């Protein structure tokens, strides 16, 4: 179940939010009735960003081993071609 709490609960009911987060679920915090932020465990954040970090490491390695560089027009042009056929 999605946990939505007012941002004031972060200060006033930290242990309740912490137990939800430690259970593996994020907690969505609101301020004045509007979404403000999401709190999640470090493990959940690490799992979420692991592939991004790995891809950036691979890109850094490739860039160090190759001198070819592409402009953003080239990159987005190739992506558009792949998407649109």
C-alpha positions in Angstrom: 0.0 0.0 0.0 1.3 3.5 -0.8 2.3 5.5 2.2 1.4 9.2 1.9 2.1 11.3 4.9 2.4 15.0 5.7 5.9 16.3 5.7 5.5 17.2 9.4 5.4 13.5 10.2 9.0 13.3 9.2 9.8 15.3 12.3 6.9 14.3 14.6 6.6 10.6 13.7 10.0 9.7 12.4 10.0 6.1 13.8 6.7 5.3 12.1 8.1 6.5 8.7 11.4 4.7 9.4 9.6 1.4 9.9 7.7 1.8 6.6 10.9 2.7 4.8 12.8 -0.2 6.4 10.0 -2.5 5.3 11.1 -1.7 1.7 8.4 0.8 0.8 8.9 4.5 0.0 7.0 7.1 1.9 5.5 10.0 -0.1 5.5 13.2 1.8 3.1 16.1 1.2 3.3 19.8 2.0 0.0 21.7 2.0 -1.7 18.8 0.3 0.8 18.6 -2.6 3.6 16.1 -3.2 6.8 17.3 -1.8 9.4 14.5 -1.6 9.9 10.7 -1.3 11.8 9.0 1.5 13.3 5.6 0.9 15.9 3.4 2.4 19.5 3.5 1.3 19.2 -0.1 0.0 16.2 0.8 -2.1 17.9 3.9 -3.5 21.0 1.8 -4.3 19.0 -0.8 -6.1 17.2 1.9 -8.1 20.4 3.6 -9.2 22.7 0.6 -9.5 22.1 0.2 -13.3 22.7 3.9 -13.8 26.0 3.8 -12.0 27.1 0.8 -13.9 26.1 2.4 -17.3 28.0 5.6 -16.4 31.1 3.5 -15.4 30.9 1.7 -18.7 30.6 5.0 -20.6 33.6 6.5 -18.7 35.7 3.4 -19.6 34.6 3.6 -23.3 35.4 7.3 -23.4 38.9 6.7 -21.9 39.6 4.0 -24.5 38.2 5.7 -27.6 38.7 9.1 -29.1 35.5 9.2 -31.1 33.0 11.8 -29.8 29.5 12.5 -30.9 27.5 15.7 -30.7 24.1 15.7 -29.1 22.6 16.1 -32.6 24.2 12.8 -33.6 23.1 11.0 -30.5 19.5 12.2 -30.6 19.4 11.6 -34.4 20.4 8.0 -34.0 17.9 7.5 -31.2 15.1 9.1 -33.3 16.0 6.8 -36.2 15.8 3.7 -33.9 12.5 4.8 -32.4 10.9 6.0 -35.6 12.4 3.4 -37.9 
